Amino acid sequence: MRVIECYILEALAIAAPDHSVRCFVDEDCEIDSLLLDLHQGEIETWPQSKRRFLEDITVSITAETDKINQPTINNTSPVSGLIEPLSDRECQVLALIASGSTNNVISTTLFISLNTVK
């Protein structure tokens, strides 16, 4: 097993409890191909929850790839849905951004750090 695969397996183990699919799907195509290779490899020994998590990631990667490769009509891009829905907190931040609030005001209003807002 290559070193990069060990790191990906470690990242999967960290992200699996929260089912954080987006962090993998938003990566570049090299990571996508590694994840797809892992999914097709020897994963029978993995716990069922981790196999299901990797399956969800690969399905999302395939769906995103299909959207990107989808032909467009009248120079419009295909409508893309969210891979996973925004959290309530993310929606609160977006609402404050839409209302014109600064990062400092958002962090104070929501009691979160400025880095979290950014």
PyMOL commands that set and color helices and strands:
alter all, ss='L'
color gray80, all
select helices_A, chain A and resi 3-18+22-25+29-40+48-69+88-98+103-110+114-117
alter helices_A, ss='H'
color red, helices_A
deselect
rebuild
show_as cartoon
